Amino acid sequence: MPVPDTAVFDRLSALSAIGDAGARPAATLAEVFTGRPLGTIPVGTAEDVTAAVGRARAAQPHWAARPASERARVLHRFRSSVVEHRDALMDVIQAETGKARWAAQEEVMGLMFAARYFARIAPPLLDDHRVPGAFPVLNRATVGARPVGVVAVIAPWNYPLVLSLGDAIPALLAGNAVVLKPDSRTPFSALAGADLLYRAGLPRDLLAVVPGPGAVVGAAMVDACDYLMFTGSSATGRTLARQCGGRLIGFSAELGGKNPMIVAPGANIARAARAAVRACFSNAGQLCISIERIYVDRAIAEEFTTAFVAAVEAAKLGAAYDNSVDIGSLISEEQLRTVSRHLADAVARGAVIRTGGRPRPDIGPLFFEPTVLTGVTDEMICGRGETFGPLVAVYPVDSVDEAVAAANDSAYGLNASVWAGSRTEGERIAHRLRTGTVCVNEGYAPAWGSTAAPMGGMGQSGVGRRHGPNGLLKFTEPQSVVTTRFLNLDPPPLIPRDLWQRVLMGIARGLRFWPGR
């Protein structure tokens, strides 16, 4: 396996929005696969955030004054650059996260989809448009979308490119500036994406990447921004929501998930079992929308479990900067401890390991085998809590009704997967599930990649949506401009007030016949 070029990471480090970075404390980051040093990154402070927000506020009005079509051209160029530099981007993602190549490509494709979709819809969506006024002819009403100002994006470590730049893109297209805090473990992916945006023509002060600890950099961003986009845990999301509420600023978040899959009678068992490997173990299960619970009709449960276990055991666990590996590494000792603790608790309480269950230091320091359990109960930590690792439980059920009830019996509601005997039956089951997205005949990727459709969670899985038109409009404030022509609401000369009020009431009553009212 080749050693990553540390010169690349040194160059990316210099792109952070931290003044006099050479004189600052710096963190040394390691390649996840091996633990070898990758490079250093300056550690930002609250003062760095203040300076970055100040530059962003100065630059934002000039950016907002440019036509939306001109802003969109920058994003079209960016998308082309992402395609051109996709291999280099995947190298950086893999080095920082330890994921398999195909999972890194998911990020690159997600960023391509987001750039293309939002650049295409932004100009017409942001155009002022007419709506009916209070009184036809007399009132002309238009509605426009105005940028909020400076958007803060706090991004996670698990998908560090697409969940940082993918949220910055619609905010920028809406006419805002963005201050971005990547996770301290994965700053280089965000910087690599920012580099391509700068090359595409985005003014540097409009996108500031400020690495550093959440308690310092993140807190300062929340205190200074006009809107916050956050991806991370439900616990942190609740804290940030309270802080944003105290400042009366907008807030959107994609949070945790305990995502179910339902395999109903008549489903293609072999196909569902193969797809479940990706659905459960993409990025070693470190994905908010991956599957951790599988409910299977009892009549086919053992057949499915046997096929699923065989597919899991056929998947290759390893470290490679090519497509020879199916499942990669966990990202940190903390994640390794969490998975080990959840598994040990489940086994101690009676769960059965059908495959996996062991760390694999022979492959790399943070590898853990993809693990399938049966006999999991709610008393176990992994029964209701999110593991966020390569651990999934299979549950036999007696009916689709029982499967739906069990799937919905969760504080979370982010994503679900349904496999049934027909598309119609699968969609009928999907409509009964309390999740923001449901994939029929797949795990999660088609819902994520359908950028025209909203993506987000119910319950403790989030607030607001990314993707779709609202994924852009949430970074704006709607403004209504209503112009009165010919007459205002005062009585015209020589017309008594009583008569004028009767005229107004007559007009109001007649509006039910007016088109559009």
N, C-alpha and C positions, 0 to 999 in steps of 0.2 A: 504494500500500500504506500503510495507516494506521501512524502511529508509536505504539508501545505507551505506555500511560499510566504514566509513571515513578512517580506517586504510589502506584500499586498495589504496586510493588516496594519502595518505601520502607516501606510499611505491613508487608509481609511480612518485611522485614529486622528489624523490631522484635520479631518473634516468636521469634527465635533464643534459645537458652538460654545467652546470654553476658552475664555481669554487667557493668553499667556500659558497655554497648556503645559509647556515644558517645565514651568516652575511649580506645577501643581502635583499633589499626590496622584498616583496612578495605580490602577489595578492590573495585575497580570492575569491574562486569561489563557486557558489551556484547551487544546484539542480534546474533545470529549472521548473520542475513540481510544486515545492512548495516554492522555494526561500530559503530553508534550506541550511546552509553551507555544502560544500562537503570537502573542503581542501584548502590548500594554494599552490601556485606555485611560485618559484623564478622568478624574472623579469630580463631577460638577458640584456646585454649591448653590444655595439660595440666591446669592449675588449673581451667579451666572444665569439663572433663570430670569431674574429681574432685568439684566442687560439684554437677554435674548428677546424677552417680551417687549422691551422698549424699542428695539430695532424692528421687531415685527409690526408693532403698532404704527411706526413711521412709514413702513413700506406698504402696509395693507391698503390704504385708500387709493394709492396709485394702481395697484393690482386690480382692485375692485372696479376702477374706472375703465379698465380695458374691456372691450366687448367679450362676452362669454365665448364667442366663437374663437377669439384670439387666445384666450386661456386654454380652450380645448385643443388648439393646435400644439401647444406645449405638451399636453398629455398624449396626443397621438405620436409625437416624436419620442416621448418617453417609452411608450409601449414598443415601438420599433427597436429602441435601444435595449429594452429588456429581452426581446427575442434574440437580438444579436449577441448579448452578453450572458445568455442563460446558463451556460456551463460554468462560468466564473461565479455567478450568483449561487448556483447549487453547491459549488465547492465551499463557499463561505458558510452557507446555511448548514451543510453537513458538519463542517469543522466545529461550529459553535454548538450544535444541538445533538449530533450523533445519530441523526435519523438516516434511514435508507435513502438511496438516490431517488427512487420513485416518489417518496413522500416529500423530498425537497422540490421535485418537479411540480407537485401539487401547488406549492407556494408560488412558484414562478408563473404557472398557468393561471392561478387565481389572481395574481397581480395584472397579468395581461388582460384577463376578462374584465376586471374592474376598470382599468384605464380605458379600454375600448368602450365599455357600456356608458360610463359616466361622461366621457368626452362626447359621446354621441347624443346623449339626452340633455346635457346641461344647457346648450343654447336655447332650445325651445322651452324647456322647463322653467328657465329663469327669466324668460320674456314676460313683461307686463301683459296682462290679459284683461279683457272687459268682462264684467259681470253686471247683472241687472241692478240699476240704481233704485232708490226708494220710490221715486216717481218717474215713470217713463218720460223721455224727452227733457224733462227738467233736470234730471240728475245723470251725470256720466260717471260711472264707477270703474276703476281699474285696480287690480291687485298685482303687487310685485313682490319679489323675494329679495330681501336685502341681507348681505352677509352679517354675521354676528360680530365679527372682528377678529379676535385671536382665539383659535381652537387649540386646546391641549389634548394630546393623544398619549395615553399611558398604555404601553404595549407589553404583551407577555413574552415569555421565553420560548414557548412551544412552537409557535409559527411566527418567527421574529421578523420576517420580511413582509408577508401578506397582511399580518394583523397590525403592522405599523404603517407602512406606506399605503396599504389598501384602504385604511381609514383616512389618511391624509389627503388622498386623491380627491374624493368628493368635497372635502372641506375647502381645498384650494380652488377647485372648479367653481365653487359657490362664491368665490371672491374673498375668502379669508386668508389669513396667515396661520401657520401651524407651528407650535412648539411641541416637540416629540421627545418623550422619555422612553427609550428602550429599556428592557429589563437589563439589570447589571450583568447577567450572564451571557447576553446575546446582543451587544451593541453593534457588532460589525455588520450584521445583515441589514439593519436599518440604515447604517451609514453607506453601505453599498448601493442600496436603493436610492438614497438621497443624492449620492454622487451622480447617478444616471439622470435624476430630475434636474440637477444643476446643469449638466451637459445638454439637456434638452431645451434649456433656455429659462428655467425658473430662477428668478432673482434669489440670491443666497439668503437674504434676510427674511424671506417669506417662509422658509422651512429651516428651523433650528433644531438640531439633534443635541440634546443635553443628557449625556449619560450620568448616572449617579444613583444613590440609594433613594428608595421611594419616600422614606421618612423625611428626607431633606429636599431633594429635587421635586418629587411628586407633590409634596405638601406645598411648596412654593408655587408650583404651576396651578394648583387648585385655587390658591389665593389670588392669582393674577389673571387667569384666563376668563374668557366670556362664554365658553362652552367646554365641557369635558367629555371625551370619549375614552372609555376604559374597557379593557378586556382582562379578566383575571378571576379571582375567587369571589364567591358570593359574600363572604365575610368582609373582605376589603371593599367590595362594591357597595355594601350597606353603609359603611363608614363614609365613603366618598359621596354617596347620595345625600347623606345628612349634611355634609359640608357644602355641597352645591346648593342644597335647599336653603341653607342659612344665608347664602349669598344671592339667592334667587337667580341662578344661572342655569342654563340647560345642561342636561346630563343624559348620556346614553351608555349602556353597558351590556356586554355579553359576558355571562358569568358561568357558574359551574353546571354540570349535568350528570345525571345517572341514567343514561339513555337506554331504552329498551328496544329489543327486536322481538317481533312476533312471527312465528312460523306456524301457519295454519294448515289444516288438512288440505291436501291437494297441491301443496307447494312443491316445486322442484327441489328436492332435498339436496342433491349433489351441488346444484348451482348455489343454493342458499348457504351451504356449508363452506364452499370456496370463497364466496363473497364475504362471509362473516369473518374470515381471517383478516382481510383488509379493514373491515368495519370495526373490528375490536383492537387490532394491533398496529394500525398506522401510527408512526412515530412512537412505537412501543407503548401504545395506549395513552400517550400523553396528548390528548386532543379532547377539547370540551364536547365535541359532537360525536365522539366514538362510542361504541356500544359496550356496556358493562353488564347488561342483563338480557338473557335470551329465554323467552317463553315459547315452549314447543308443545303442540298437542300431544297428549300422552300416548296416543296410538302410534306416533312416529318419533317419539322423543329419543328412544335408544338408537334408532336408525340414524337420526340426525346427529346425535352426540358422537356416535362412532365415526360418521363421515367427517364431522367437524374436527374431532381429535386427529384423525388421519391427515386432514388438510393442514392443521397446525403443525404437526410433526414433520410434514413435508416442507414447510417453510424454512428458509435458511436464515439463521441468526448470525450476524456478522458485521464487520466494518469494511466498507469499500466505497471508493469514490466512482463507482460505476453501478450498473444495474444487476450485478451478480448476487445481490443480497435482498432478502425480503423484509427483514425486521432488523432495526438498528438498536441503539443503546438508549438507556435512560440518560438523563442529562446531568444528574448530580447525586452525591451521596445521600442527600435529603430524600430524593425520590426513591432511591434504592431502599432506604430504611423504611419509608412509608409502605412500599409494596411488600417488603418482608414482614412488617408488623401486621398488615391486613391479612396476609396469607397465614401467618402463624396463629393469629386469633381464630380464623375460620377453621383451620385444621384442629385446633384444640377444642373447638366447640362441635366438632363432628362433621365438617365438610370433607369431601373426598376429592383428592387431586386426580383428575383423569389424564392430564399430561402436564409437563413443565414443573414449575415449583422451585427452581434452583437458580441462584446467581451463577454467572459464568465468567469468573475472573480470568479463565484461560483464553477468552476472546478479547476482553478488555475490562477495565476496572469497574464499569457501571452497567454491564450487560446482565439481563435477567430473562430467563426463558419465558416465552408466552405460556400462560397457565390457564387451564380450564378446570373449573370446579363444578361439582354437583353437591346437593345437600346443603346449600347455603340457606340460612334463616335470617330473619330480621334482627336477631340478637347479635349477630356478628357485625363487626365494623364495616365489612364490605357489603353487608346485606342492604343497607340503605345509604351509606356514606360513599362519596366519590373517591375511588382509589387513584385515578389518574395514572394508570400504569397497565402493564400487560397481564391483567387479571379479569376474567369474565366468568360468570356463573350461568349455568343452564338449569331451567326450572321446567318440569313437566306440568301441564295444566289440562283440565278436563274439557274446556270449551274455549271458544273465542271470547265469550263474555268474561270468563275468568281471566284470560290473558289481558284483555283491555283494562279490567278493573285493577289488576296487579301493576300493569304498566303505568296507569294513572295515579297509583298510590305512592306518590313521591312529592317531596317539596319542590323538586326540579321539574322543568318542562322545556328542554332545549330541542332535542332531536329524537326521532324514532325511525325504526325500519320495519317494514311489513312485507312478508312473503306469503302468498296465498295461491289458490288454484287458478285464479283469473285476475286480470287487471281490475275488473269491476269490483270483485270481492275485496281485493287489496285496498282499493280507494275507499270502499265503504268502511273498512276497519280503520283506515287512516283518519277519516273524518271524526271518529270517536275519540281520538287520542288528544290529550292536553299537552301538546308540544308545539313549539314555534314552527318546526319543519318536520315533515314525514317523508321518507324515501320509500317508495313502493318498488320492490325488486332491486334494491341496492341498499348500501349502508348509510352513507352521508354525502359522498362527493357530488352527486348530481344536484342536490339541494344547495350545497355551497357554491357550485359553479353556475347555477342559474341566477346570474347577477340582477336580472330584471325582477326577481321575486324577493320579497323581504326575508331577511335572515335574522333570527333572534329567539329569545326564550320567553316562556311564561313562568309565573311563580318566581322562585329564587334563582332562575336561570337568566334573568336580565330585565332591562328596561329599554324600550325603544328597539329599533331595527337598523341593521346595516343592509346595504343592497336595496334595489328597487328605487323608485322615485323619492320615497321618504328618506332613503339613505343619503341623499344629497340635500333635500329640503330641510332636514333637521338642523343643518348648519346655517340656516337662514332665519330671518324674522319676516313674517308676512306683513306687508304694509298696504293698507287700502287708501286710495286717493279718490275722493268723491267731489266732483265739481258741479256746482249748481249754475244753471243757465237760464236766461230769460227772466224768471221770477224766483225770489226766495220765499220763505214761508211766512213772511209778513203779508197782511192783506194788501192787495193793490189799492191805489187811490180810489176813493169814492165807493169802495165796497165795504159794507159793515162787517165787523168781526164775526158776528153770528153767521151771516151768510157765507163768509169765507171758510169758516170751520165746517159748515155743512158741505161745501164744495169739496174740501179736502177729504172728508169722510166718504163722500160719493166716489171720489177717485180711488180711495183705498179699497172700498168694497168691490169696485170694478176690476181691480188688478188680478183677480182670479182668472179673468179671461185673457190676460196679457201673456203673450208667449214668453216662456222662461220664468214665470212667476208661479 
